Amino acid sequence: MNELIPAERIEKKILFLRSQKVMIDADLAALYGVSTKVLIQAVKRNAQRFPPEFMFRLSSEEYQFLRSQFVTSKKGRGGRRYLPYAFTEHGVAMFATVLKSDRAIRMSIIIIKAFVRLRELLSSHKELAEKLQLLETRIDKQDQEIQTIIEAIHQLLTPTEKPKRPIGFTVDEPKIKYRIRRRN
C-alpha cells in the first residue's frame, strides 16, 4: 500500500483552509478507493461521528478559489453539483471506523502519518522563521553601526581647512602709545 501511494502524494492533497489542515472529500474518496458519493453517504449515515471540528462544507468563495487553482470543469459540464466537504485530521481518522474495509483502515493510518509529518515540517519552519527574524534584526542593528563607522571614516578622510595665510608682504604697524602729559 505504501508503495502504491507515496506519502508525498498524500501530503500534496492536504490543504490549509480556515486555519486548519484539511483534505477535500473527492481526494479522500480517491485514496480510499470509493466514489465521492459513497463517502458522503457514509458521513451522513454516521453524522454523530463527524462534528463541525472534524469536517465542514466549503463556502462558494473557497470552492471557486480551489477550482481556479486545480482547473476543474465548469458548472454544467460535468463535475460537482454541490459544494465539497473538507475533513480535518480527526475527521480522516474517523473514516477508519466508518469505512470498514482493510484498504480504508490502512489508508487512514497513512493519511494520519502524512498529517503528522506535515505538522512537524510546519513547526520546524516556524522555528526557522523565528531564527531568521532574529538574524534580520541583528543584521539591521549591525548595518546601522557599520553606517556610523563609515560616516566617521569619511569625516576623518576629508581634511579640515585651515585658515589660509594671505600671500604677499604685510607690514605690521607699530602700536604707538601717546601719553599726554599735563603741565601743572
C-alpha positions as CSV (number, residue, x, y, z in Angstrom):
1,M,0.0,0.0,0.0
2,N,2.8,2.4,0.9
3,E,4.4,1.7,-2.5
4,L,1.2,2.4,-4.4
5,I,0.5,5.8,-2.8
6,P,3.7,7.7,-1.7
7,A,3.4,9.9,1.4
8,E,4.4,12.9,-0.7
9,R,1.4,12.5,-2.9
10,I,-0.9,12.4,0.1
11,E,0.8,15.5,1.6
12,K,0.1,17.4,-1.6
13,K,-3.6,16.7,-1.1
14,I,-3.6,18.3,2.4
15,L,-4.7,21.9,2.1
16,F,-4.7,24.8,4.5
17,L,-8.3,26.2,4.9
18,R,-9.8,28.3,7.7
19,S,-6.5,28.0,9.6
20,Q,-6.7,24.2,9.6
21,K,-5.1,21.4,7.6
22,V,-7.8,19.6,5.7
23,M,-8.4,17.2,2.9
24,I,-11.2,17.5,0.3
25,D,-13.8,14.7,0.1
26,A,-13.0,13.9,-3.5
27,D,-9.3,13.4,-2.7
28,L,-10.2,11.2,0.3
29,A,-12.6,9.1,-1.8
30,A,-9.9,8.5,-4.4
31,L,-7.4,7.5,-1.7
32,Y,-9.9,5.1,0.0
33,G,-10.9,3.6,-3.4
34,V,-14.6,4.6,-3.2
35,S,-16.7,7.2,-5.0
36,T,-17.2,10.6,-3.5
37,K,-20.9,9.8,-3.3
38,V,-20.3,6.7,-1.2
39,L,-18.0,8.6,1.1
40,I,-20.6,11.4,1.6
41,Q,-23.3,8.8,2.2
42,A,-21.2,7.1,4.9
43,V,-20.7,10.5,6.6
44,K,-24.4,11.3,6.5
45,R,-25.3,7.9,7.9
46,N,-22.8,8.5,10.8
47,A,-23.3,12.2,11.3
48,Q,-22.8,12.0,15.1
49,R,-19.2,10.8,14.4
50,F,-18.4,13.9,12.4
51,P,-18.9,17.1,14.5
52,P,-18.1,20.5,13.0
53,E,-14.4,20.4,14.2
54,F,-13.9,17.1,12.2
55,M,-15.4,18.4,8.9
56,F,-17.1,21.4,7.3
57,R,-18.6,22.3,3.9
58,L,-16.6,24.8,1.8
59,S,-18.1,28.2,1.0
60,S,-18.7,29.2,-2.6
61,E,-15.7,31.5,-2.5
62,E,-13.4,28.8,-1.1
63,Y,-14.6,26.4,-3.7
64,Q,-14.2,28.9,-6.6
65,F,-10.6,29.5,-5.4
66,L,-9.9,25.8,-5.3
67,R,-11.4,25.3,-8.8
68,S,-9.2,28.1,-10.2
69,Q,-6.2,26.5,-8.5
70,F,-6.8,23.0,-9.8
71,V,-8.6,23.9,-13.1
72,T,-11.7,21.7,-12.6
73,S,-14.6,21.5,-15.0
74,K,-17.1,24.3,-15.3
75,K,-20.6,24.0,-13.7
76,G,-23.0,22.4,-16.1
77,R,-20.3,20.4,-17.9
78,G,-19.8,17.5,-15.5
79,G,-18.0,17.9,-12.2
80,R,-19.7,18.7,-8.9
81,R,-23.1,20.0,-8.3
82,Y,-22.7,20.6,-4.6
83,L,-20.0,22.3,-2.5
84,P,-17.4,19.8,-1.3
85,Y,-16.7,18.9,2.3
86,A,-13.3,19.4,4.0
87,F,-12.1,16.9,6.6
88,T,-9.6,17.7,9.3
89,E,-7.1,15.2,10.6
90,H,-9.6,14.0,13.2
91,G,-12.3,13.5,10.5
92,V,-9.9,11.5,8.4
93,A,-9.1,9.3,11.5
94,M,-12.9,8.8,12.0
95,F,-13.2,7.3,8.5
96,A,-11.4,4.2,9.7
97,T,-14.4,3.4,11.9
98,V,-17.0,4.4,9.3
99,L,-15.4,2.7,6.2
100,K,-14.7,-0.8,7.4
101,S,-12.6,-2.1,4.6
102,D,-9.0,-3.1,5.0
103,R,-7.9,-0.5,2.5
104,A,-9.8,2.2,4.4
105,I,-8.0,1.3,7.6
106,R,-4.6,1.2,6.0
107,M,-5.2,4.5,4.1
108,S,-6.3,6.2,7.3
109,I,-3.1,5.3,9.0
110,I,-1.0,6.5,6.1
111,I,-3.0,9.8,5.8
112,I,-2.7,10.4,9.6
113,K,1.1,9.9,9.3
114,A,1.1,12.4,6.5
115,F,-0.8,14.9,8.7
116,V,1.7,14.3,11.5
117,R,4.7,14.7,9.2
118,L,3.3,17.9,7.8
119,R,2.7,19.3,11.3
120,E,6.4,18.5,12.2
121,L,7.5,20.3,9.0
122,L,5.4,23.3,9.8
123,S,6.8,23.5,13.3
124,S,10.4,23.3,12.1
125,H,9.6,26.0,9.5
126,K,8.2,28.2,12.2
127,E,11.3,27.8,14.3
128,L,13.4,28.7,11.2
129,A,11.3,31.7,10.5
130,E,11.8,32.9,14.1
131,K,15.5,32.4,13.8
132,L,15.6,34.2,10.5
133,Q,13.7,37.2,12.0
134,L,16.1,37.4,14.9
135,L,19.0,37.3,12.4
136,E,17.5,40.1,10.3
137,T,17.1,42.3,13.4
138,R,20.7,41.7,14.3
139,I,21.9,42.5,10.8
140,D,19.8,45.7,10.8
141,K,21.4,46.8,14.0
142,Q,24.9,45.9,12.7
143,D,24.1,47.8,9.4
144,Q,23.4,50.9,11.4
145,E,26.6,50.5,13.4
146,I,28.6,50.0,10.2
147,Q,27.0,53.1,8.6
148,T,28.0,55.1,11.7
149,I,31.6,53.8,11.4
150,I,31.7,54.7,7.6
151,E,30.5,58.2,8.3
152,A,33.2,58.6,11.0
153,I,35.8,57.4,8.5
154,H,34.6,59.9,5.9
155,Q,34.9,62.7,8.4
156,L,38.5,61.7,9.1
157,L,39.3,61.4,5.4
158,T,38.0,64.9,4.5
159,P,40.6,67.4,5.6
160,T,39.6,70.3,7.7
161,E,40.5,73.5,6.0
162,K,42.9,75.7,8.0
163,P,42.7,79.4,7.5
164,K,45.0,80.4,4.7
165,R,47.7,83.0,5.2
166,P,47.5,85.9,2.8
167,I,50.0,85.9,0.1
168,G,52.5,88.8,-0.1
169,F,54.2,91.2,2.2
170,T,52.3,92.6,5.1
171,V,53.5,95.3,7.4
172,D,52.7,95.4,11.0
173,E,52.2,98.9,12.1
174,P,53.8,99.7,15.3
175,K,51.5,100.5,18.0
176,I,52.4,103.8,19.4
177,K,51.0,104.9,22.7
178,Y,50.7,108.5,23.1
179,R,51.0,109.9,26.5
180,I,49.6,113.2,27.2
181,R,51.4,115.0,30.0
182,R,49.8,117.6,31.8
183,R,51.7,120.5,32.9
184,N,50.9,121.8,36.2
